[in-house]
Amino acid sequence: MYSRSGPATLSAYAAQYNLLRDVRPETVRQYQITARLFEQWAGGPVQLLELDEASVSAWLRDYAASGVVPETVRSKKVGILALWRAAADDGLCEPPTRRIRSVRVPYKPPTCWTWEEVSALLTACQGLKRWHKTGVRRSAWFDLAIRLAWDTGLRQGDQWRLPVADVRPDGAVSLVQSKTGRPVICQLSTSTVEALRISLSVAPRQLVTPWLSSHETFDDQFKRLVAKAGIRPGTWKWLRRASATDVEIQRPGAATAHLGHVPGSRIAERSYIDPAQFSRTATTPRELVVAAFQGRQGGGGGGGGQSDKERGRVA
């Protein structure tokens, strides 16, 4: 049975989700987005007591029909079910008991930027104007952030929270990933270490590349930077994939450790490594060196061809 003490609506419950649960701020933010989308679809605040499988399934159906990619629809299904079950555990409603609409996500090979495209991103940073809230120019902040993402392959949240004190003078970095709780060791390049040194001399701070505005503001600014660079449209996640792909090209099998995944895991292969970039290193059969046949391969008259008598002797 449930009691009525606690947040009454889905959005209010999402806002207090981390009160009793040790979860990342980004998780709470995503759950709040999910609750807001569901309540917008429902036309107003949804009481936890009113949650039912048919309504959730109908929302997922309409959300998918709006043109959202299947991966996003699936993440919203995971989010609303997590909220619903947690609210039931807290005694605020009954848990879901019947089947919820399934979300099929067809497999798509990962894609990401190449080394050349990431280099173009760095070049585009040079033209950025205004200042970042840390006290450095936006051009210098994005330059350092991109270099750090490329060198380490860290998730965005881990990178933004990386303390300066965790970066050794030789560029070695050791940290525990917030999502998995697993340790990972990274190595910054000489140029990244120098960029960090210069940045800290201009604006001393505790975090290497903190982002002090909203996620939406960051996404908008980075999208503009990508367009300015003249490369394929992509998100910040493409840098993590690009980092893993470049490591895998240089040393097959090394991307798993680089990303901080469990040894033997195939997550890197399935979700991060861009197979299209392996055409430059893929083993192919030896080329047939006999000159390709260039003679006339069809019928028809004209000089230089075989006579009818000669063609008649061909089996």
N, C-alpha and C positions, 0 to 999 in steps of 0.2 A: 504493500500500500504506500501511498505518497502523502506527504504533508504539504501545506501551503506556505511554509516559511521559506523565504529566499526570493530571488528575482522571479517575477511572474511571466515576463516575456522572453522570447528567444534572444533578441538583441541585448537585453539587459543581462541575461545569463552569459552570453558570449563575452561581454565586457568584463565580467568578473570570473571568467573561466580559470584564470591563474591564481585565484585566491586560495584554493586548496590543492592546486596542482603545479608542480615545478616544470613549467614549459617555457619555451623561448618566446620573447615578445613578438617575433614574426608569426609564430603559430597563433597567438591570440589575435593578431591583426587579420590574419587570413580567416579565422573563424568569425570575426566581426563582419568582414566583407560578405561571407556566406550568409550570415543571419540577415544582413541588410538586403541582400538580393532576394532572399526568400520572402521577406516581409514586403518588399516592393512589389513582388509578383502577387502576393496575397492582398495587397491594397491597404495595408496598415499593420500595426504591431500584432504579432501572433503569440497568443498565450501558450505557454508550455503544455498546458492541459489539452490544447486543441490540436497538437501535433498528431498526424495520422499518416499511415503508409500511402494512402491514395493521393493525398495532397502533395506529399513529397515527390511521389512518382510523377505526378502531373507537372510539377514545377521543373523537374529534371527533363522531362519531355520537351516542354516549351523553351527551356534554357538552351537545350541542344539545337532546337529548331531555329534559334535566333542567329545561328552562324558561329557560335563559340566552338573552338576545337575540342575534340573528345577528351583530351587530357585535362582540360580545364573543367569540363563537366564532371569528370570522374573525381577530381580533387574537391569539388563542391559537394558531391555526394558523400565523400569521406568526411568532410567537415561537418555537415549537418547531422550525420549519424553519430559522430563523436560527441557533438553537443547534446543530442537527444539522449544518448545512452548515459552520458555523465549526469545530466539532469535527473534521469531516472535513478541513478545510483545515489544521488543526493536527496531522493525522496520527493522530488518536485513534480513528477509525472510518471506515467506508465512507460515502460520501455517498448521499442518497436518489436513486434512479434511476427509480422507477416513480411513477405517478400517485397523488397523495394526494386523499382525499375533498374535493370542492369544497364551499364554503360560500356559499349564496346569501343576499345581503343586499338585500331589497326597499328601494327608495328611499322615504324618509319625509321630507317637508319639515321643515326645522328649526323648532323651537319654543323660545320663551324668555319671560322675564318682560318685562312692560311697565315703563315709567318709574314708573307708580304702584305696581307691585308691588315694585320695587327700593326705592322710597321707604318702603314698608311694612317692608322688611327693616331699613332704618336705624332706623326707629322701634322695632322689636323689640329692637334692640341695647341700647337704653337700660335694659332690665330685666335684663340679664345680670349675674350676680354673680361673685365671686371675681376672681383676678388672673391675667394672662397671665405667662408666664415671662420676658418682657422687662422686667417691672416696671410695666406699665400695666394698668389694669383691662381685663378681657375685653370689656366693653362698648365701651371706647375702641378696643381693638385691632380688633375686628370692624367697628366703624364706619369706621375708617380703611381697612381692607383692602377693604371693599365699595366705598367711594368711589374708591379707587385702581383697582380692577378695572373699575368703570364708566367712569371717565375715560380709561383707557389701552387697555382691551381686551386686556391682556397675558395670556399663558398663566400658569397658576398657578405653575409653576416659576420663570419669569422674574420674576414679581412677588415671590415670596418671596426671591429673590436680589438684588433691586434695591438697590444701595447708596444711602445717603442722599446721598453726595457727587455722585451722578449727577443729582440733582434741583436744578435751578437756582432761584434766588430767585423768578423769575417763574413757576415751575411747569413749565417746559419739561424734557422728559426725552428723552435719546437713548441708545439701547442696541442691542446686537447680540443677536438672538434665539438662544437656545441650540439650538433644534430645527432651524432652517433656516440659521443663520449670516447672515441678512439683517438690515440695520439697520432700525430703526423709530424714528420720532419721535412723542412723545406730549405732550399738554398737560394738566396738572392744573388743575382749576377753582380759583377763589379759596377756596372753602370747604374743599377738600381740602388746599390748601397751609396754610391756617390750622389745620386739624385735625392735620396733620403737625407744625407748629411747636409746638403745645401738647403733643403726644405726646412729642416730643424733649425738651421742657423738663422733663417728668416723668421720662422714662427715656432718657437719651442712649444711642445705639447706632449701629452702622455700617450696618445694613440697615433699610429702611423698615418692612416687615411680615414679619419672619422667623417661620417656624413651627418650633418646637423640639421638637415631639412627632411621633408617627407620622402617616402619611396616614390611617390608619383612625380615629385619634382626631379628626382634623380633620373628616373626613367625618361622623362621628357628631355632633359638636358643631354643625356647620353644618346638618345635617338637623333637629336640634332647633330651631335658630333659625328655619329656614324654617317649621316647624310653628307656632312661636310667632307668626310674622308673619301666619299665616292665609292664605298665598298658595299657588298651585299647587306641588306637590312638584317639586323640580328640584335639580340639582347645581351646584357652583361653575362649571362650564362654561357654565351658562345666563347667567352674568353677562357672559362674553366675547361670547356671541351677542347678548345684550340691548344691549350697548354698540355692537356693529356694526350692529344693526338700527336703533337710534335715530339713529346717524350717517347711515345710508342714507336714512331717512325725511326727515331735514333736507336732505341733499344727495345725490341719487341718483348712484351710482357712486363715492362716497367711502369706502365700507366696506373696499374692497380695500387701499387705502393705510393706513387706520386699523389694520387687522389685521396689516400688514407683509407682505402677500402680493406675489407677483410682479405687476407691472403687466400688465393684460389677463387675469389669472387669473379663473376663474369659481368658485373655491373658496368665496368669501364668499357668493355667490348660492346655491350648492348646499348648503352645510353650516352656514352661520351666520345668514343673514338670515331672519327669521320672516315668511313671506308673509302670514300672517293679520293682522299689524299694519298692513299697507298698505291695509286697507279704509278707513282714515280719510283716506288721501291718494290713493286710486286714482281715476283719471278714469273717469267713467261717462257714459252717454248722458243727454241732457237729459230731465227728467221731463215726461211728457205731462200738460199742465195741464187738459185737458178733464175735467170731473167724471166720476168712475167711474159706470157705469150701476148704478142702485140699484133698478130695477123688478123685478117678479116675472118670474123666468126659467124657471119650470116650469109644468106644466099644473095642473089641479085647479080645483075650484069655489070659491065664496066671493065675497063682495061686492067691488066695486072692480075686478074683472077684466074682460077683454074678453068680449063675447057670443060664442056659437058662430058667429053670422053673421059677426062681425068677424074672428074667428080664421080663418074659412074663406077670407077675402080675402087672408090673409098667404101669400106664395109660399113 
